[in-house]
Amino acid sequence: MPKVSSLVVPYASYLRVYEPLAAFPEAERGHWARYARRADRPSYQDELRRSLADLLPTPPVPVPVHESSDAFVVETDGVVCVCPWRTRLRGWQALGELAGQLPAPVLDAVLPPVVRRQTAADYEHWLARNPDARPWIRTATWQVPLNWFVLVSDEERQFEKGYEKAYEEGHEEGDAAAHCAPVLRYRTPMVQARRRVARGLRTLRDTVDEGPLVDGLTDVGRWLEEFHPRSLVELDYGGLVHALTEEQLDGDHSAADVAEGIEALRGGDGEGAGVAYARLMERWRAVRDRQFSN
């Protein structure tokens, strides 16, 4: 059996906000400034592996006992920006959504009701002391929510093909760590993301009925307003790259399809909007259907 540390954990996508160091309180700013200089910063796969490892004990630990002190770091135009993991907070929030995603017998087998009740109570007590808490990362499994694509443009798309790298010391032959997976992501300045949300919402509210797309985009827009205006927004396919071939990833221009659909609605071209929407539905239905493949 492979070690947990060597597992490749797939099938989640991420929407992240990277804030400049100036956005953080002074004490926390110092921590992140030192952290950004580290050469051994972990990856999103490391976070998922740790979470899987916490589910192995009896009883399982669905949420870390302590909050993570890790973050993702990028530098843009000479400004260091960080995206704190806040794994504990995100774990609490994800646990609250889990009941609608799994059949009750499966959920009870993975996380017994007594564990879920205690974890929910812990979150309630913590939230009473931290009412303004919000995560820097949103996660979706087996999809990229269509409203996320409204935030970015096709010109900001970054696609890197996967490749095999030389085995490093301590890696055994066949170790997943010796393979670098493809990367598909978008990065855009916060001001651009907010502008696109506002324009998209105006168009959707003028042309379509209220529904999941409008509600989801409204929710994302409110979330973005909580961050520093000089932040960076990243849409990352994350582990979804393992559910798609490189050819499919290379041909995936979902942000362009979403922009085309909204522009068609803005111009009164319902047929053109329908064509763009159909392309998106066909592409993402094929990915979501794999969740239930045996």
C-alpha positions in Angstrom: 0.0 0.0 0.0 1.4 3.4 -0.9 2.2 5.9 1.8 -0.3 8.7 2.3 2.5 11.1 1.6 2.9 9.8 -1.9 -0.7 9.7 -2.9 -1.9 11.9 -5.7 -5.3 13.3 -4.5 -7.4 14.5 -7.4 -10.7 16.0 -8.5 -11.0 19.3 -6.7 -10.8 22.8 -8.2 -10.0 26.0 -6.3 -10.8 29.7 -6.3 -8.2 31.6 -4.4 -7.5 35.1 -3.3 -4.0 36.3 -2.7 -3.8 39.4 -0.6 -0.7 41.7 -0.4 1.2 41.6 2.9 -0.1 45.1 3.7 -3.7 43.7 4.0 -2.7 41.7 7.2 -2.4 42.9 10.8 1.2 43.7 11.7 1.9 40.5 13.7 0.5 38.2 11.0 2.2 40.2 8.3 5.6 39.4 9.8 4.7 35.7 9.9 3.8 35.7 6.2 6.8 37.8 5.2 9.1 35.1 6.8 7.0 32.3 5.3 7.2 33.7 1.8 11.0 33.4 2.0 10.9 29.7 2.7 12.0 27.4 -0.1 10.1 24.3 1.3 6.5 25.6 1.1 4.0 22.8 0.8 1.5 22.4 -2.1 -2.3 21.9 -2.2 -1.7 18.2 -2.6 0.1 18.2 0.8 -2.9 19.8 2.4 -5.2 17.1 1.0 -2.9 14.3 2.0 -2.9 15.6 5.6 -6.7 15.7 5.6 -6.9 12.1 4.3 -4.5 11.0 7.0 -6.7 12.5 9.6 -9.6 10.3 8.5 -7.7 7.1 9.2 -7.8 7.1 13.0 -10.7 5.8 15.0 -12.6 8.0 15.6 -11.6 10.1 12.5 -10.6 13.7 12.8 -12.7 15.5 10.2 -11.2 19.0 11.0 -7.7 19.8 12.2 -7.3 20.5 15.9 -5.2 23.6 15.1 -5.5 26.1 12.3 -2.9 25.8 9.5 -0.1 28.3 9.4 0.6 27.5 5.7 -0.3 29.6 2.7 0.2 29.8 -1.1 2.5 32.6 -2.2 2.8 34.6 -5.4 4.7 37.7 -6.4 3.2 40.1 -8.8 4.7 43.4 -10.0 7.2 43.1 -7.1 4.5 42.7 -4.5 4.3 39.6 -2.4 0.8 38.2 -2.0 -0.3 35.3 0.2 -3.4 33.1 0.3 -3.7 31.5 3.8 -4.9 27.9 3.7 -7.2 28.2 6.8 -7.7 24.5 6.5 -9.6 24.2 9.8 -12.2 26.9 8.9 -12.6 25.4 5.4 -13.0 21.9 6.9 -15.8 23.1 9.2 -17.6 24.8 6.3 -17.2 21.7 4.0 -18.5 19.4 6.8 -21.7 21.5 6.9 -22.3 20.9 3.2 -21.4 17.2 3.2 -24.8 15.9 4.2 -26.3 16.9 0.9 -23.5 15.2 -1.1 -23.4 11.7 0.3 -26.1 9.0 1.1 -26.7 8.9 4.9 -25.3 5.3 5.3 -22.0 6.3 3.5 -21.7 9.5 5.5 -22.3 7.7 8.8 -19.6 5.1 7.9 -17.0 7.7 7.1 -17.9 10.2 9.8 -20.1 8.9 12.6 -22.9 11.2 13.7 -21.4 11.7 17.1 -18.2 13.0 15.5 -20.2 15.3 13.2 -22.2 16.7 16.1 -19.2 17.5 18.2 -17.4 19.1 15.2 -20.4 21.2 14.4 -20.6 22.4 18.1 -16.9 23.3 18.0 -17.5 25.4 14.9 -20.5 27.1 16.4 -18.5 28.1 19.5 -15.5 29.2 17.5 -17.7 31.3 15.1 -19.3 33.1 18.0 -15.8 34.4 18.9 -14.8 35.0 15.2 -18.0 36.2 13.4 -16.2 37.9 10.6 -14.0 34.9 9.6 -13.9 34.0 5.9 -11.7 31.7 3.9 -9.3 32.8 1.2 -10.0 29.6 -0.7 -13.2 28.1 -2.2 -13.2 24.5 -3.3 -15.4 22.6 -5.7 -15.3 18.8 -6.5 -15.7 17.3 -9.9 -16.3 20.6 -11.5 -15.4 24.3 -11.9 -18.6 26.2 -11.0 -19.6 28.2 -14.1 -19.9 31.5 -12.1 -16.2 31.3 -11.4 -15.4 31.7 -15.0 -17.1 35.0 -15.1 -14.2 36.4 -13.0 -11.5 35.7 -15.6 -10.8 36.0 -19.3 -9.4 33.6 -21.8 -6.3 35.9 -22.2 -5.4 35.1 -18.6 -5.5 31.4 -19.1 -2.3 29.5 -18.2 -1.9 25.9 -19.4 1.3 23.9 -18.8 1.6 20.3 -20.0 2.6 17.6 -17.6 6.0 16.0 -17.7 8.2 13.4 -16.0 11.0 14.8 -13.9 14.2 13.1 -12.7 13.7 11.0 -9.6 14.8 12.8 -6.5 16.6 11.3 -3.6 14.3 9.2 -1.6 11.7 8.7 -4.4 11.1 5.2 -5.5 10.5 4.3 -9.1 6.8 4.7 -9.9 6.4 7.3 -7.1 3.7 9.8 -8.1 6.0 12.6 -6.9 8.2 11.9 -9.9 5.5 13.0 -12.3 4.5 16.7 -12.7 0.8 16.9 -13.5 -0.5 19.5 -16.0 -1.6 22.9 -14.7 -4.6 24.9 -15.9 -5.3 28.1 -14.1 -6.3 31.7 -14.6 -5.0 34.7 -12.6 -6.5 38.2 -12.7 -6.3 41.4 -10.6 -9.1 41.8 -8.0 -10.3 45.0 -9.7 -10.9 43.1 -13.0 -12.6 40.2 -11.2 -15.0 42.6 -9.4 -15.7 44.5 -12.6 -16.6 41.3 -14.5 -18.9 40.2 -11.7 -20.7 43.5 -11.8 -21.1 43.5 -15.6 -22.1 39.8 -15.6 -24.7 40.3 -12.9 -26.3 43.3 -14.7 -26.6 41.2 -17.9 -27.9 38.1 -16.2 -30.5 39.9 -14.1 -31.7 41.8 -17.2 -32.0 38.7 -19.4 -32.6 35.5 -17.4 -34.7 34.4 -14.5 -33.1 34.2 -11.0 -31.4 30.9 -10.5 -28.2 29.1 -9.5 -26.0 31.0 -11.9 -27.2 34.4 -10.7 -27.2 33.3 -7.0 -23.7 31.8 -7.3 -22.3 34.9 -8.9 -23.9 37.1 -6.4 -22.4 35.1 -3.6 -18.9 35.1 -5.2 -19.1 38.9 -5.7 -19.9 39.5 -2.0 -17.0 37.2 -1.0 -14.6 39.2 -3.2 -15.6 42.5 -1.6 -14.1 41.3 1.7 -10.5 41.4 0.3 -7.9 44.1 -0.3 -8.5 45.8 -3.7 -4.9 45.0 -4.8 -5.4 41.3 -4.3 -4.9 38.6 -7.0 -7.7 36.1 -7.9 -6.8 32.7 -9.1 -9.0 30.0 -10.6 -7.1 26.7 -10.5 -8.3 23.4 -12.0 -6.2 21.7 -9.2 -6.8 18.0 -9.1 -9.4 18.1 -12.0 -6.4 17.8 -14.3 -6.3 14.1 -13.4 -9.9 13.6 -14.7 -9.1 15.1 -18.1 -6.7 14.2 -20.9 -4.1 16.8 -21.8 -5.9 17.2 -25.1 -9.1 18.0 -23.3 -7.3 20.5 -21.1 -5.6 22.1 -24.0 -8.9 22.6 -25.7 -10.8 23.8 -22.6 -11.6 27.5 -23.0 -14.5 27.6 -20.6 -13.9 31.2 -19.6 -14.2 32.2 -23.3 -17.4 30.2 -23.6 -18.9 31.9 -20.5 -17.9 35.4 -21.8 -19.3 34.6 -25.2 -22.6 33.5 -23.7 -22.9 36.6 -21.5 -22.0 38.9 -24.4 -24.6 37.2 -26.6 -27.3 37.8 -23.9 -26.2 41.4 -23.6 -26.7 41.8 -27.3 -30.1 40.1 -27.3 -28.8 36.9 -29.1 -30.5 34.2 -27.2 -29.6 31.6 -29.8 -25.9 32.4 -29.6 -26.0 32.3 -25.8 -27.6 28.9 -26.0 -24.9 27.5 -28.2 -22.1 28.7 -25.8 -24.0 27.3 -22.8 -24.5 23.9 -24.6 -20.7 23.6 -25.1 -20.1 24.3 -21.5 -22.8 21.8 -20.3 -21.4 19.0 -22.6 -17.9 19.6 -21.4 -18.6 19.7 -17.7 -21.3 17.0 -17.7 -18.7 14.5 -18.9 -16.5 15.4 -16.0 -19.2 15.3 -13.3 -20.5 12.0 -14.6 -17.1 10.4 -13.8 -17.8 11.0 -10.1 -20.3 8.1 -10.2 -18.3 5.8 -12.4 -17.6 2.5 -10.9 
